[in-house]
C-alpha cells in the first residue's frame, strides 16, 4: 500500500513538470472542498443496529493537476480533515484487562440514550478527475473517482443511559485506513460515496459474547467544491 502512495505522488510530480504549454489558459478547478455524509456500518454482528444520526464532516484542499490542454481531465491529490460518528447499540467499556464490547439487546434492564464511536482523521484523497469545464464556465458536470487514505489521530467512545455515562479514548481503532471514493454532480451539489476496504477496528477486537467486530464504514453524502 505504501508503494501505491509513492506511485501516485511520483505520477503527480511528473505530470506537473509536463505542463509546459504557455498557450493554455492556466485555470484550475475544485481546489477546496467541504462535505457532509451519513455513515453506514457494514458487516455488523447479529442483532447490531444503527441508531440516531451517524454523520461525518470533512474538508480540505486538493491540488488540481490537468492532464490535457483542455484541462478537463486530470489528477487531484489533497490533504484534509474529517470527523465521523457511528451510533449503534454496541456498548464499549474500558476495564483493567482492556476494552470490552457487547451488543445491547432489546430486553436490557435499563434504557440507554446513545452509544457512539467518534473518529478524527487526517485524509489524503487521490482522484482521477473528469469534468466538462473550461476557463469561463463555472457550471459543469464532474466525475471524480479514486482512493482515499486516512490516518486516525483521535478516537473516543461515549455511552449515555438513564443511570450511567461512559467515555474513554479508543486505542483499538485501526490507525491507517483506505477506501474507494466516487464523486458525481453538477455545479454546486455533488454526490459523494466512500467504501472502506478495511475495518474500523483492529483485527483482534471481538465481542464479549464471541465473534469479531469487523465493522466496515460506508459513507454517503454531498460535497461542495470551491475554486
C-alpha positions as CSV (number, residue, x, y, z in Angstrom):
1,X,0.0,0.0,0.0
2,X,2.9,2.4,0.8
3,X,4.3,1.7,-2.7
4,X,0.9,2.7,-4.2
5,X,1.1,6.0,-2.3
6,X,4.6,6.7,-3.7
7,X,3.4,5.8,-7.2
8,X,0.6,8.3,-7.1
9,X,2.9,11.0,-5.7
10,X,5.6,10.4,-8.4
11,X,2.9,10.4,-11.1
12,X,1.7,13.8,-9.9
13,X,5.2,15.3,-9.9
14,X,5.9,14.0,-13.5
15,X,2.6,15.5,-14.7
16,X,3.3,18.8,-13.1
17,X,6.7,19.0,-14.9
18,X,5.0,18.1,-18.2
19,X,2.7,21.2,-18.2
20,X,4.8,23.4,-20.4
21,X,2.3,24.8,-22.9
22,X,2.1,28.5,-22.1
23,X,-0.7,29.0,-24.6
24,X,-3.2,27.1,-22.5
25,X,-5.4,29.1,-20.1
26,X,-3.9,28.3,-16.7
27,X,-7.2,27.7,-14.8
28,X,-7.7,25.1,-12.1
29,X,-10.9,23.7,-10.6
30,X,-12.2,22.4,-7.3
31,X,-9.2,23.1,-5.1
32,X,-11.1,23.3,-1.8
33,X,-13.9,21.0,-0.6
34,X,-16.3,20.6,2.3
35,X,-18.9,17.8,2.7
36,X,-21.3,16.0,5.0
37,X,-22.1,12.3,5.0
38,X,-24.3,9.7,6.5
39,X,-22.2,6.9,7.9
40,X,-23.3,3.2,7.4
41,X,-21.6,0.3,9.1
42,X,-21.3,-2.9,7.0
43,X,-20.7,-6.5,8.3
44,X,-22.4,-5.7,11.6
45,X,-22.7,-8.6,14.2
46,X,-26.0,-10.3,14.7
47,X,-28.6,-8.0,16.5
48,X,-26.5,-4.9,15.9
49,X,-28.4,-1.8,14.8
50,X,-27.5,1.8,14.0
51,X,-29.3,4.5,16.0
52,X,-29.5,8.2,16.0
53,X,-27.8,10.1,13.1
54,X,-24.3,8.6,12.3
55,X,-22.8,11.6,10.5
56,X,-19.5,12.7,9.0
57,X,-18.0,16.2,8.3
58,X,-15.0,16.7,6.0
59,X,-13.0,19.4,4.4
60,X,-9.6,20.1,2.8
61,X,-7.6,21.2,-0.1
62,X,-6.8,19.3,-3.4
63,X,-4.1,20.1,-5.8
64,X,-5.6,20.0,-9.3
65,X,-3.1,18.6,-11.9
66,X,-4.6,18.7,-15.5
67,X,-3.5,16.0,-18.0
68,X,-4.6,17.6,-21.3
69,X,-4.6,21.0,-23.0
70,X,-8.4,21.4,-22.4
71,X,-7.6,20.9,-18.7
72,X,-10.8,18.9,-18.1
73,X,-9.1,15.6,-17.4
74,X,-6.5,15.3,-14.6
75,X,-5.4,14.1,-11.2
76,X,-6.2,15.5,-7.8
77,X,-4.1,15.0,-4.7
78,X,-5.2,16.5,-1.5
79,X,-4.9,16.9,2.3
80,X,-8.0,17.1,4.5
81,X,-9.6,16.5,7.9
82,X,-12.7,14.5,8.8
83,X,-14.7,13.7,11.9
84,X,-17.0,10.7,11.8
85,X,-19.6,9.4,14.3
86,X,-21.1,6.0,14.4
87,X,-24.2,5.4,16.6
88,X,-25.1,1.8,17.4
89,X,-26.4,-0.4,20.2
90,X,-22.9,-1.7,20.9
91,X,-21.7,-0.9,24.4
92,X,-17.9,-0.3,24.9
93,X,-16.4,-0.3,28.3
94,X,-12.8,0.3,29.4
95,X,-11.7,-2.3,32.1
96,X,-8.4,-3.2,33.7
97,X,-8.0,-6.0,31.2
98,X,-8.7,-3.8,28.2
99,X,-11.7,-2.5,26.2
100,X,-14.7,-4.8,26.1
101,X,-17.7,-4.7,23.7
102,X,-21.2,-6.2,23.9
103,X,-24.3,-5.8,21.8
104,X,-27.3,-4.5,23.9
105,X,-30.4,-6.5,23.4
106,X,-34.0,-5.1,23.4
107,X,-34.7,-6.5,26.8
108,X,-31.9,-4.8,28.7
109,X,-32.9,-3.6,32.2
110,X,-32.0,0.0,31.5
111,X,-32.8,2.5,28.8
112,X,-29.8,3.9,27.0
113,X,-29.9,7.1,25.1
114,X,-27.0,6.8,22.8
115,X,-23.8,4.9,22.2
116,X,-21.3,6.1,19.7
117,X,-17.7,5.9,18.5
118,X,-16.2,9.1,17.1
119,X,-13.0,9.3,15.0
120,X,-10.9,12.2,13.8
121,X,-8.7,11.7,10.7
122,X,-6.1,13.3,8.6
123,X,-7.1,12.3,5.0
124,X,-5.2,12.0,1.7
125,X,-7.6,11.8,-1.3
126,X,-6.2,10.8,-4.7
127,X,-8.7,11.3,-7.5
128,X,-8.8,10.8,-11.3
129,X,-10.9,13.8,-12.5
130,X,-13.1,14.3,-15.5
131,X,-15.3,17.4,-16.0
132,X,-16.9,19.5,-18.7
133,X,-15.4,22.8,-17.5
134,X,-13.5,25.5,-19.3
135,X,-11.8,28.7,-18.4
136,X,-15.1,30.7,-18.3
137,X,-17.8,28.2,-17.5
138,X,-18.3,27.6,-13.7
139,X,-21.3,25.3,-14.0
140,X,-20.3,21.9,-15.3
141,X,-20.6,18.2,-14.8
142,X,-17.9,16.3,-12.9
143,X,-17.0,12.7,-12.2
144,X,-14.1,12.2,-9.7
145,X,-13.1,8.7,-8.6
146,X,-10.1,7.3,-6.8
147,X,-8.9,6.2,-3.4
148,X,-8.7,8.0,-0.1
149,X,-6.1,7.2,2.6
150,X,-6.8,8.1,6.2
151,X,-4.8,8.2,9.5
152,X,-6.8,8.3,12.8
153,X,-5.4,11.0,15.1
154,X,-8.1,10.5,17.8
155,X,-11.0,8.2,18.6
156,X,-13.4,8.1,21.5
157,X,-16.4,6.0,22.7
158,X,-19.3,7.6,24.5
159,X,-22.2,5.8,26.2
160,X,-25.1,7.5,27.9
161,X,-28.1,5.9,29.7
162,X,-30.5,6.9,32.4
163,X,-28.2,5.7,35.1
164,X,-24.6,6.0,33.8
165,X,-22.2,7.7,31.5
166,X,-19.1,6.1,30.0
167,X,-16.4,7.9,28.0
168,X,-12.9,6.8,27.1
169,X,-10.3,7.0,24.4
170,X,-10.2,4.1,21.9
171,X,-6.8,2.6,21.5
172,X,-8.2,-0.3,19.4
173,X,-9.3,1.7,16.3
174,X,-7.3,1.0,13.2
175,X,-4.9,3.9,12.7
176,X,-4.4,3.6,8.9
177,X,-7.3,3.0,6.7
178,X,-8.2,3.4,3.0
179,X,-11.2,3.1,0.7
180,X,-12.6,3.8,-2.7
181,X,-14.3,7.1,-3.5
182,X,-16.8,8.3,-6.1
183,X,-18.0,11.9,-6.6
184,X,-20.6,12.9,-9.2
185,X,-22.5,16.0,-9.7
186,X,-23.3,19.3,-11.5
187,X,-22.4,22.8,-10.3
188,X,-22.7,23.2,-6.5
189,X,-24.3,19.9,-5.3
190,X,-22.4,16.7,-5.7
191,X,-23.0,13.2,-4.6
192,X,-20.1,11.5,-2.7
193,X,-19.5,7.9,-1.6
194,X,-16.7,6.3,0.3
195,X,-16.4,2.5,0.6
196,X,-13.9,1.3,3.2
197,X,-11.5,-1.5,2.2
198,X,-10.5,-2.3,5.7
199,X,-12.2,-2.5,9.1
200,X,-12.9,0.3,11.6
201,X,-11.3,-1.7,14.5
202,X,-8.0,-3.6,14.7
203,X,-8.2,-7.3,13.7
204,X,-8.1,-8.7,17.2
205,X,-11.1,-6.8,18.6
206,X,-14.1,-9.0,19.4
207,X,-17.4,-9.1,21.3
208,X,-17.7,-10.5,24.8
209,X,-20.3,-12.9,23.6
210,X,-18.0,-14.1,20.8
211,X,-17.3,-13.1,17.3
212,X,-15.0,-10.5,15.8
213,X,-16.0,-6.8,15.5
214,X,-15.5,-6.5,11.7
215,X,-17.3,-3.2,11.2
216,X,-16.6,-1.6,7.8
217,X,-17.7,2.0,7.1
218,X,-19.7,3.1,4.0
219,X,-20.2,6.9,3.9
220,X,-22.6,8.6,1.5
221,X,-23.4,12.3,1.3
222,X,-22.8,15.5,-0.5
223,X,-19.7,17.5,-1.2
224,X,-19.2,21.2,-2.2
225,X,-16.2,22.2,-4.3
226,X,-14.7,25.7,-4.2
227,X,-12.2,27.2,-6.6
